[in-house]
Amino acid sequence: MAEELSLLGMWASPFSCRVKIALKLKVVQYKYVEEDLFNKSPLLLKYNPIDKKVPVLVHNGNPLLESLVILEYIDETWQGYPIFPKDPYERAVARFWAKFIDDKLLPAIRRACWGEEKGREKAVEEATELLQLLEMELKEKRFFGGETIGLVDIVADTLSLWLTSFEEGSGVELMTREKFPKLSKWSHEFASTSAVKENLPPKDELTVFLKSLFGKPAK
Amino acid sequence: MAEEVLLFGVWGSPFSRRVEMALKLKGIQYKYFEEELTNKSPTLLKYNPIHKKIPVLVHNGKPIAESQVILEYIDETWKDCPIFPKDPYERANARFWAKFIDEKCLPGIFNACWGEEKQHQNAVKEACEHLKHLENEIGEKKYFGGEAIGFVDIVANIIGYWLGLFEEASGTKLLTREEFPKLSNWADVFVSSCGIKENLPLARDKLIAYFRSRFGTGSTDASK
């Protein structure tokens, strides 16, 4: 049975990257379509009329939206490498941390790096506290998923390359090796994993792009 | 094997009621602990140190926080009366709409009811656009889950019941029958369904008074 799989994404988006990583881990072939976010294709608007965002995974003509939803679908549809744990409680814990990263941590990091200067100190404090929670959750594990990368690692992709680019682009330092030895080590290990390494955008270009997208740096 | 299921919630919260709805639909016995949001118990803080919020489900000593995460756990652990569809694409669709309700609809509703007065008209327009998506999604179905209540229906409890309270508390009407006949019809069916109607907080006046005291009396003077 011929299977048709396309991913509408954007090179600088960590959310699109999550889906690429997952598909790579599952060794699933797909067609990649690069979207211009300032000039969205009729295809994207057709598949995601709700918020017109990437990533969109289209499987046999059926569109899937929202990176976390897509990751669950990928894990349920293709066997092989498990992205989610098997045990229901561990799955709940993974979903909890994935939500934490997207709902709390990423907005806080954005505010700390790119928010208004007068609120900067408080924003940095908040982002630091939230990163600390993730540092504690990692404990002595190599990855959040244990010995191999799992859902939370993939969702935390923003904390690897993107956070470094945010910091370089904005001048705000958040995840230092001194304050976050475990996360810093994780970030390096994560980015060196082959499924991740092949799908990361080039750092310098990313930094320039993020800087232009989010505004003036702190210094 | 003795099973211990505890639920920490708040009587007026749609989020903790979601969990109760799921537990009741599946016929799961649990012990309920009412929390006071201004004076949270040490037990709650121990079980949810990250967010310190309700609901928290504790199953055989293991805590789970976040209502949608809890609902997924409940469905994976107790197999009777499934809340989620079987098909992976339909499951993805359900997860998408649940996310949409909590991440887009709900903040939009709050903004329309209690946002800045000068932004009121735009906020109402945006909230209604979100409701329109839900109107289109429910279509001719009895429930979002099809013939039986499912994950999206439970998450949409806010639209089905609490929205009416928000509207009364703030003076901003959003879910009109003229503009949203299907969604209004779904709401009627939802609140009278078995497993749901027994789990709705019925003291409406008390809830309305609470929302007013917590969020304000709303942009009632703004022209609509």
Interface residues (C-beta under 8 A of the other chain):
Chain A: I50 D51 H59 N62 L64 L65 E66 L68 V69 I70 E72 Y73 E76 T77 P88 Y89 R91 A92 V93 R95 F96 K99 F100 L133
Chain B: I50 H59 K62 I64 A65 E66 Q68 V69 I70 E72 Y73 E76 T77 P88 Y89 R91 A92 R95 F96 K99 F100 K104 H133
